Amino acid sequence: MRRRRVVLGSVVSLLAGVLAGLSPAAAEPVAAEEFLWGVATSGYQSEGSPPDSNWHRYEQAGTSSIKDPYRDAVDFRHRYAEDISNAKALGVRVFRFGVEWARVEPREGVVDQTELAYYDDVVDRVLRAGMRPMITLDHWVYPGWVVDQGGWDSDETVEDWLTHARRVIERYRDKGVIWITVNEPTIYVQNEIGNGGLEAWQAPWMYSRLVTVHRRAYDLIHQLDPGALVSSNAAYLPGGIQAGLDVTFVDHVKDKLDFVGVDYYYGASLDNLSAVHGAGGEFWKIEPQPDGIYYVLRYYARKFPDLPLYVVENGMPTDNGQPRPDGYTRSDHLRDHVYWIQRAKADGIDVIGYNYWSITDNYEWGSYRPRFGLYTVDALTDPSLTRRPTDAVATYRSLIAAHGVPAGYLPVQPPAVCSLVDGLNSCLSPAPYPGPLTPLR
């Protein structure tokens, strides 16, 4: 995830302008009726035992995004069996995680076989649990030795990144993996700028290199793992600005996508400008806008009519796990968003999957205060790092078993007044409400 201050500050300004004027067998293409329910996590945010990396250095230096010490995150590195078991019990079909370059290749040209064996076991356990691995090759983290050679301002990083990608792809091909090359490229670049890993004027070169590695990785995956599904997930920011963000990455790789991966967290409308709280990192103060996910899906369905869509991330933060003052629960949030995905399906939008972010609370890029987990973990105060189920665990299990919300369900959070998720388009052409629902099968 998540939207860092530098991004949300820009969103606020831009919004103001808008308002003013399987199985271990090889993967086959996913049929529309084979809906993929999933959960997600990422390497640095959850693993603990951090190797030298750009983000470990940011945390150690206490850069502007750092509010809490990293410690050992939620120790997925040693507790992954429990998290995978919990995911299996939900009934999900996809388990998303990352294979961390910094962990596998801690020094240039030195491959840590112990860490590869760890990822081997993660993949094996996911498969034995009846789920498909969704492997992220780059979730904003790269080794310290890459930092020393200039990070994404160096052409060397492109070839080094692809060497790591090839290693991972060759190791896990023919296992039904869904591949995510680069997580949220636009936010990746903004984070690097915000944390001092990149100067703002260098951003175009980082974007160009991310486009290059995605395009080459896409071809490499289809060479080594024929039939696999490959994409990158775009962070959707509201206010009619997404088209401008897509120009930096998605538009340059549209011919190298097997599905459109989208992440949706926050909306905007005439009656909901609470996204301004994101500029200060107080994400739990943002009022959820579930109908926004419908407009995100519609936006990309119109932009890429020949590609299916997959919600790679969606979730709700709470303030240190405390109930929201308005009484809106994680279960409400989950049901309401699933409702609007079913509405999208009913309107002919080809949505093939949904991942909940995240299976557990984790290190939200500098802070443990925003809690997104289906299972909550008190990373700063509980030495045992106990996974405690939230209300949404039972809710997600029942939604999966029933293929979504039942006919007649109406969201707890009603549609926004003049949604601006897709600019004026979502205001002037709102989804009929209530409307028909299509089960997610």
Secondary structure, DSSP 8 states (H G I E B T S, - for coil): ----HHHHHHHHHHHHHHHH---SS------TTS-EEEEE--HHHH--S--SBHHHHHHHHT-TT--S--TTTT-HHHHHHHHHHHHHHHT-SEEEEE--HHHH-SBTTB--HHHHHHHHHHHHHHHHTT-EEEEEEESS--BHHHHHTTGGGSHHHHHHHHHHHHHHHHHHTTS--EEEEEE-HHHHHHHHHHTTSS-GGGHHHHHHHHHHHHHHHHHHHHHHSTT-EEEEEEE--SSS-HHHHHTTTHHHHGGG-SSEEEE-----BTTB-GGGGGGGT-GGGS---TTHHHHHHHHHHHHSTTS-EEEEE----EETT---TT---HHHHHHHHHHHHHHHHHTT--EEEEEEE-SB----SS-S-EE--SEE--TTT-TT---EE-HHHHHHHHHHHHTSS-TT---SS---SSB-TTTHHHHHS---SS-------
